[in-house]
Amino acid sequence: MAKRITKTYDQEFKSQAVKLAQEIGGHKAADELGVPSGTIYAWVKAFKEGRLEAKTAVHTPTNALSLNEELIELRKRNKELDKENKRLKEENEFLEEASAFFAASRRKSAKNRD
């Protein structure tokens, strides 16, 4: 007889799963998260009954951004990260060149000493 594996999920995961289920539907959320759909529906039911605390994970009228505002925020953040990534790559290239220069300089000075 096969041993049944029971997964446990933390509160944050459950809250995010409920949020996703409310946005795209329980079956799609279950497929995306790799969780049985019955489990998702149980969490949604628990949330509705007040047994599962969702804190700020579920959009409410007081804390919700419209999807457009959220998209704008994410694009802005993505642009900032791209800019930082470019800067870090340039710094890395500079450090590689400097390292090669100093390594060659050390080899040259060691050769001259011999």
C-alpha positions in Angstrom: 0.0 0.0 0.0 1.4 3.4 -1.0 2.2 5.9 1.7 0.1 9.0 1.4 2.1 12.2 1.4 0.5 15.1 3.2 1.7 18.6 2.4 1.3 21.5 4.8 1.0 25.0 3.6 1.7 28.1 5.6 -0.8 30.9 6.3 0.7 33.2 3.7 0.5 30.6 1.0 -3.2 29.9 1.8 -4.0 33.6 1.8 -2.3 34.2 -1.6 -4.1 31.1 -3.0 -7.5 32.4 -1.8 -6.6 35.8 -3.5 -5.7 34.1 -6.7 -8.8 31.9 -6.6 -11.0 34.9 -6.2 -9.3 36.6 -9.2 -9.0 33.8 -11.7 -11.2 31.0 -10.3 -10.6 28.0 -8.1 -9.7 25.4 -10.8 -7.2 27.7 -12.6 -5.6 28.7 -9.3 -5.3 25.1 -8.2 -3.7 24.2 -11.5 -1.2 27.1 -11.3 -0.3 26.4 -7.7 -0.2 22.6 -8.0 -2.7 22.2 -5.2 -5.8 20.0 -5.4 -8.9 22.1 -6.3 -10.8 20.7 -3.3 -8.1 22.2 -1.1 -8.4 25.6 -2.7 -12.2 25.6 -2.3 -11.8 24.5 1.3 -9.5 27.5 1.9 -11.9 29.9 0.2 -14.8 28.5 2.3 -12.7 28.9 5.4 -11.9 32.5 4.5 -15.6 33.3 3.9 -16.5 31.7 7.2 -13.8 33.7 9.0 -11.7 30.7 9.9 -8.9 31.7 7.6 -7.3 35.1 8.0 -6.3 36.7 4.8 -4.9 39.9 6.2 -3.9 42.1 3.2 -3.5 39.3 0.8 -7.1 39.5 -0.6 -8.1 42.8 -2.3 -10.7 44.8 -0.5 -12.0 48.1 -1.6 -9.8 49.9 1.0 -6.5 48.3 0.0 -7.0 47.3 -3.6 -5.1 48.8 -6.6 -6.8 48.5 -9.9 -5.1 46.1 -12.2 -4.0 49.0 -14.4 -2.4 50.8 -11.4 -0.7 47.6 -10.3 0.6 47.0 -13.9 2.0 50.6 -13.9 3.7 50.0 -10.6 5.2 46.7 -11.8 6.4 48.2 -15.0 8.0 51.1 -13.1 9.7 48.7 -10.8 10.9 46.5 -13.7 12.4 49.5 -15.4 14.2 50.5 -12.2 15.6 46.9 -11.9 16.7 46.9 -15.5 18.5 50.1 -15.0 20.2 48.8 -11.8 21.1 45.5 -13.6 22.7 47.4 -16.5 24.7 49.5 -14.0 25.9 46.4 -12.1 26.9 44.7 -15.3 29.0 47.7 -16.3 30.6 47.8 -12.9 31.4 44.1 -13.2 33.0 44.5 -16.6 35.1 47.4 -15.2 36.2 45.2 -12.3 37.1 42.3 -14.6 39.2 44.7 -16.8 40.9 46.2 -13.7 41.6 42.7 -12.4 43.1 41.6 -15.7 45.2 44.8 -15.8 46.6 44.3 -12.3 47.2 40.6 -12.9 49.2 41.4 -16.0 51.1 44.1 -14.2 52.0 41.6 -11.4 53.2 39.1 -14.0 55.2 41.7 -15.7 56.9 43.0 -12.5 57.6 39.4 -11.4 59.2 38.7 -14.8 61.4 41.8 -14.5 62.6 40.7 -11.1 63.8 37.4 -12.4 
